[in-house]
Amino acid sequence: MSRRPWARRILKTVALLAALAVLAVATMVGLLWGEHRTAITLPAPTGSYPVGRTAYDWVDHSRTDPLAPDGRPRELPVWIWYPAASTGTSRPADYLPPPWRAALARYQGPVMRTLFTRDLTLVHAHSIQNAPVAPGRSAYPVVLMRSGIGALATDYTTPAEDLASHGHVVVGMDAPYSTTVVVLSDGQVVTKTAAGNPGEARLSTAEQDRRADKLIALWSADTAFVLDQLARLDNAVPAGLFTHRLDPNAVGVFGHSFGGATAAQFCHDDTRCRAGIDMDGTLHGTVVHDGLDRPFLFLTASDHGDPADPANRAAPAGIRSVYRSLPPNQRFWLTIRGTGHFNFSDQSLLKDPTLSRLAGMIGPLDQRHALAVTTDIIRQFFDTYLRHQPGRFPGDVTARQPEIQLLQP
């Protein structure tokens, strides 16, 4: 009989803990839902030009897509941000167009869509849809932009808009079967597959590396194809939006994660690349052994988790190999203190920051400030090597941004 009060107390305690747990979950769900429904405006571009955005869908009939199940030609959706003329009453561009939003929502499912990401209809950027190109220069430098595997090109709207506002034409592209979802010109939706995402397949490390090497060659060829198409736009008859507005002698490339690795491989493969940036990407392909001979920047996050993890050791090893091949006065390796892998894209602003930090996706540095430092570095690098503007890289930017640390292998 003496044990019964203790049993009742235990049951009450368990009930109280269960109630508190339910309350905590309900509170978290409420906070996440509130964040999902809160409008957000991306960081404003810092340059003097308004920004235009347009989109194309280009098919390379000379290549069969090796990732497609039906032997179709390789097809690439392409997004272009550019210096625009006075925009007047032109329509602002959706952060992501409605067909893409619908496809992404179906892929993510209701829980992920409503609790862990923002409502993309409430994400406001600064681009104007199909605005005329600014008349300030006869031709503008071209910067090719590659996203990470799974990420959409529009996930990098903040750096793209900032570069465009300073007088660069920024060209991003999505990769069918690697990008989470892609909407092709005929409305067909293509989702990512294991073949297009080697890191997600249950394979040995050696087999993942082999598949990544094959994929990096495909992405580099995609980048070259897009640059060929840009040359056609520049020489279009009759004249179009970009006729004689793209400088073929001032081409750079930057990318994040696998897109950063692609930037390095493309600069290895294509002599039209004048300078490039790898943002936190583990290198793959022949560039690791052959090296590079033109200006190149490695920009890395400061927090990569457990340094004993082989995957976390592979990235700096590849960087050291290529870094040592570069011309001594044109090689750079910077890190931004307090950043994680996703601090380099808009995703740092579009997902719950607390959950993102707990998951190790972003670091403790304020997300907007991390993006501001990132865009400052990208802009100064390409101003130096594509526009030949006076200034010291990286000295000028490191003086402005104390979070930047210069690394040596």
Solvent accessible surface area in square Angstrom, and as a share of the most:
residue,aa,sasa,rsa
1,M,171,0.76
2,S,93,0.60
3,R,201,0.73
4,R,140,0.51
5,P,49,0.31
6,W,159,0.56
7,A,49,0.38
8,R,132,0.48
9,R,137,0.50
10,I,106,0.54
11,L,123,0.61
12,K,143,0.61
13,T,71,0.42
14,V,86,0.50
15,A,60,0.47
16,L,107,0.53
17,L,104,0.52
18,A,52,0.40
19,A,58,0.45
20,L,92,0.46
21,A,55,0.43
22,V,105,0.60
23,L,113,0.56
24,A,61,0.47
25,V,95,0.55
26,A,59,0.45
27,T,72,0.42
28,M,82,0.36
29,V,62,0.35
30,G,42,0.40
31,L,116,0.57
32,L,9,0.05
33,W,122,0.43
34,G,36,0.34
35,E,43,0.19
36,H,13,0.06
37,R,119,0.44
38,T,70,0.41
39,A,58,0.45
40,I,19,0.10
41,T,67,0.39
42,L,2,0.01
43,P,28,0.18
44,A,70,0.55
45,P,33,0.20
46,T,92,0.54
47,G,22,0.21
48,S,108,0.69
49,Y,53,0.20
50,P,57,0.36
51,V,4,0.02
52,G,0,0.00
53,R,8,0.03
54,T,11,0.07
55,A,53,0.41
56,Y,62,0.24
57,D,43,0.22
58,W,26,0.09
59,V,51,0.29
60,D,11,0.06
61,H,149,0.67
62,S,101,0.65
63,R,52,0.19
64,T,85,0.50
65,D,4,0.02
66,P,94,0.59
67,L,30,0.15
68,A,13,0.10
69,P,124,0.78
70,D,87,0.45
71,G,46,0.44
72,R,61,0.22
73,P,48,0.30
74,R,1,0.00
75,E,22,0.10
76,L,0,0.00
77,P,6,0.04
78,V,1,0.00
79,W,7,0.02
80,I,0,0.00
81,W,0,0.00
82,Y,0,0.00
83,P,0,0.00
84,A,1,0.01
85,A,24,0.18
86,S,100,0.65
87,T,31,0.18
88,G,68,0.65
89,T,147,0.85
90,S,44,0.28
91,R,142,0.52
92,P,88,0.56
93,A,10,0.08
94,D,52,0.27
95,Y,8,0.03
96,L,2,0.01
97,P,32,0.20
98,P,70,0.44
99,P,77,0.48
100,W,19,0.07
101,R,54,0.20
102,A,45,0.35
103,A,2,0.02
104,L,22,0.11
105,A,23,0.18
106,R,164,0.60
107,Y,95,0.36
108,Q,53,0.23
109,G,19,0.19
110,P,89,0.56
111,V,92,0.53
112,M,84,0.38
113,R,83,0.30
114,T,33,0.19
115,L,34,0.17
116,F,76,0.32
117,T,18,0.11
118,R,36,0.13
119,D,22,0.11
120,L,33,0.17
121,T,72,0.42
122,L,39,0.20
123,V,5,0.03
124,H,86,0.38
125,A,23,0.18
126,H,56,0.25
127,S,3,0.02
128,I,24,0.12
129,Q,42,0.19
130,N,90,0.46
131,A,1,0.01
132,P,74,0.46
133,V,13,0.07
134,A,4,0.03
135,P,111,0.70
136,G,56,0.54
137,R,91,0.33
138,S,95,0.61
139,A,25,0.19
140,Y,0,0.00
141,P,1,0.01
142,V,3,0.02
143,V,0,0.00
144,L,0,0.00
145,M,3,0.01
146,R,2,0.01
147,S,5,0.03
148,G,5,0.05
149,I,52,0.26
150,G,13,0.13
151,A,20,0.15
152,L,10,0.05
153,A,1,0.01
154,T,1,0.00
155,D,12,0.06
156,Y,4,0.02
157,T,1,0.01
158,T,6,0.03
159,P,1,0.01
160,A,0,0.00
161,E,1,0.00
162,D,6,0.03
163,L,2,0.01
164,A,0,0.00
165,S,0,0.00
166,H,44,0.20
167,G,0,0.00
168,H,0,0.00
169,V,0,0.00
170,V,0,0.00
171,V,0,0.00
172,G,0,0.00
173,M,1,0.00
174,D,0,0.00
175,A,2,0.01
176,P,4,0.02
177,Y,17,0.06
178,S,0,0.00
179,T,3,0.02
180,T,20,0.11
181,V,0,0.00
182,V,0,0.00
183,V,16,0.09
184,L,8,0.04
185,S,86,0.56
186,D,112,0.58
187,G,47,0.45
188,Q,70,0.31
189,V,52,0.30
190,V,8,0.04
191,T,52,0.30
192,K,49,0.21
193,T,56,0.32
194,A,59,0.46
195,A,53,0.41
196,G,0,0.00
197,N,1,0.00
198,P,4,0.02
199,G,62,0.60
200,E,111,0.50
201,A,15,0.11
202,R,246,0.90
203,L,58,0.29
204,S,70,0.45
205,T,102,0.59
206,A,76,0.59
207,E,43,0.19
208,Q,47,0.21
209,D,64,0.33
210,R,122,0.45
211,R,79,0.29
212,A,6,0.05
213,D,62,0.32
214,K,130,0.55
215,L,7,0.04
216,I,2,0.01
217,A,59,0.45
218,L,20,0.10
219,W,3,0.01
220,S,4,0.03
221,A,39,0.30
222,D,0,0.00
223,T,0,0.00
224,A,26,0.20
225,F,20,0.09
226,V,0,0.00
227,L,10,0.05
228,D,56,0.29
229,Q,32,0.14
230,L,4,0.02
231,A,46,0.36
232,R,147,0.54
233,L,35,0.18
234,D,17,0.09
235,N,95,0.49
236,A,30,0.23
237,V,141,0.81
238,P,118,0.74
239,A,83,0.64
240,G,45,0.44
241,L,61,0.30
242,F,3,0.01
243,T,14,0.08
244,H,122,0.55
245,R,42,0.15
246,L,8,0.04
247,D,34,0.18
248,P,88,0.55
249,N,104,0.53
250,A,6,0.05
251,V,2,0.01
252,G,0,0.00
253,V,0,0.00
254,F,1,0.00
255,G,0,0.00
256,H,3,0.01
257,S,27,0.17
258,F,19,0.08
259,G,0,0.00
260,G,0,0.00
261,A,0,0.00
262,T,0,0.00
263,A,0,0.00
264,A,0,0.00
265,Q,8,0.04
266,F,1,0.00
267,C,0,0.00
268,H,58,0.26
269,D,76,0.39
270,D,17,0.09
271,T,108,0.63
272,R,77,0.28
273,C,2,0.01
274,R,96,0.35
275,A,0,0.00
276,G,0,0.00
277,I,0,0.00
278,D,1,0.00
279,M,0,0.00
280,D,13,0.07
281,G,2,0.02
282,T,49,0.28
283,L,11,0.06
284,H,32,0.14
285,G,14,0.13
286,T,74,0.43
287,V,0,0.00
288,V,30,0.17
289,H,163,0.73
290,D,93,0.48
291,G,7,0.07
292,L,11,0.05
293,D,98,0.51
294,R,37,0.14
295,P,14,0.09
296,F,0,0.00
297,L,0,0.00
298,F,1,0.00
299,L,0,0.00
300,T,12,0.07
301,A,5,0.04
302,S,55,0.35
303,D,76,0.39
304,H,79,0.35
305,G,56,0.54
306,D,86,0.45
307,P,107,0.67
308,A,66,0.51
309,D,58,0.30
310,P,91,0.57
311,A,70,0.55
312,N,43,0.22
313,R,129,0.47
314,A,48,0.38
315,A,20,0.15
316,P,39,0.24
317,A,54,0.42
318,G,10,0.10
319,I,4,0.02
320,R,88,0.32
321,S,50,0.33
322,V,0,0.00
323,Y,9,0.04
324,R,147,0.54
325,S,53,0.34
326,L,4,0.02
327,P,35,0.22
328,P,109,0.68
329,N,118,0.60
330,Q,51,0.23
331,R,65,0.24
332,F,17,0.07
333,W,17,0.06
334,L,0,0.00
335,T,8,0.04
336,I,0,0.00
337,R,114,0.42
338,G,18,0.17
339,T,1,0.00
340,G,1,0.01
341,H,47,0.21
342,F,70,0.29
343,N,0,0.00
344,F,0,0.00
345,S,2,0.01
346,D,0,0.00
347,Q,33,0.15
348,S,2,0.01
349,L,11,0.06
350,L,4,0.02
351,K,51,0.21
352,D,19,0.10
353,P,35,0.22
354,T,78,0.45
355,L,51,0.25
356,S,5,0.03
357,R,86,0.31
358,L,143,0.71
359,A,71,0.55
360,G,49,0.47
361,M,50,0.22
362,I,8,0.04
363,G,4,0.04
364,P,106,0.67
365,L,31,0.15
366,D,79,0.41
367,Q,25,0.11
368,R,98,0.36
369,H,65,0.29
370,A,0,0.00
371,L,0,0.00
372,A,49,0.38
373,V,0,0.00
374,T,1,0.00
375,T,10,0.06
376,D,6,0.03
377,I,0,0.00
378,I,1,0.00
379,R,35,0.13
380,Q,24,0.10
381,F,0,0.00
382,F,0,0.00
383,D,18,0.10
384,T,28,0.16
385,Y,42,0.16
386,L,7,0.04
387,R,49,0.18
388,H,150,0.67
389,Q,74,0.33
390,P,137,0.86
391,G,43,0.42
392,R,157,0.57
393,F,22,0.09
394,P,21,0.13
395,G,19,0.18
396,D,39,0.20
397,V,0,0.00
398,T,41,0.24
399,A,85,0.66
400,R,121,0.44
401,Q,24,0.11
402,P,102,0.64
403,E,36,0.16
404,I,13,0.07
405,Q,71,0.32
406,L,91,0.45
407,L,43,0.22
408,Q,126,0.56
409,P,57,0.36
